[in-house]
C-alpha cells in the first residue's frame, strides 16, 4: 500500500479534504492510528513457520524412516530423525512409529543427494560445496489414505564452506548432518503452510 493511499485513508478517517489543515485533534489522531493498525493487521502477515494449514483433526502423525533411493548410506536416517524432531518441536503434533491411533501418515523417500564443489582455493582444492537433497514426501489421512499434502520432488539446496584440507567423503559426511536439520525445517514448514 502506497503513502498516497495511506494519506487518503487518513483524510477519510479524519474527515479532512485535500488542502485542509493537517492539525488533528487528539481523538482523530487516535482514530487514524487505529485505522492504520487495522490496515496493517489485515495485510495477511503472520508468524512464519508457527501456523498450520493442516486439518485440525490431525494430532498424531505416524512417521517411519524415509526410504533411501540414493547411493549414499545413512542419509535417510539422518534426514528422517530431523523431520521427526522438527514435527514434534512445532508443538502441533505427536509423532509415532506405528499407525495404530495415528490420524495421518507421513512417508516418502530420499531420491537424490547431490554434492558439488562450487569454489576453489589457489591450490585448486574445493573450499565450498553446493548440497541438494531431494525427497518424495506425502502426508495421507488415516485410515482413508486420502492425500492431505504431497510433493514428489521436494528439494533443499544450500552452499557450505570448509577450511583446510579434508577428503570429499569427510566433507560429505559433515555436510549431511548440517543439511539434514535445515532440510527438515524447510520441509515441515512447507508441509504445515501448504506450499
C-alpha positions, 0 to 999 in steps of 0.5 A: 500500500502506497503513502498516497493511499495511506494519506487518503485513508487518513483524510477519510478517517479524519474527515479532512479534504485535500488542502485542509489543515493537517492539525488533528485533534487528539481523538482523530489522531487516535482514530487514524492510528487505529485505522492504520493498525487495522490496515496493517493487521489485515495485510495477511502477515503472520508468524512464519513457520508457527501456523498450520494449514493442516486439518485440525483433526490431525494430532498424531502423525505416524512417521517411519524412516524415509526410504533411501533411493540414493547411493549414499548410506545413512542419509535417510536416517539422518534426514528422517530423525530431523523431520521427526524432531522438527514435527514434534518441536512445532508443538502441533503434533505427536509423532509415532512409529506405528499407525495404530491411533495415528490420524495421518501418515507421513512417508516418502523417500530420499531420491537424490543427494547431490554434492558439488564443489562450487569454489576453489582455493589457489591450490585448486582444492574445493573450499565450498560445496553446493548440497541438494537433497531431494525427497518424495514426501506425502502426508495421507489421512488415516485410515482413508489414505486420502492425500492431505499434502504431497510433493514428489520432488521436494528439494533443499539446496544450500552452499557450505564452506570448509577450511583446510584440507579434508577428503570429499567423503569427510566433507560429505559426511559433515555436510549431511548432518548440517543439511539434514536439520535445515532440510527438515525445517524447510520441509515441515514448514512447507508441509504445515503452510501448504506450499 
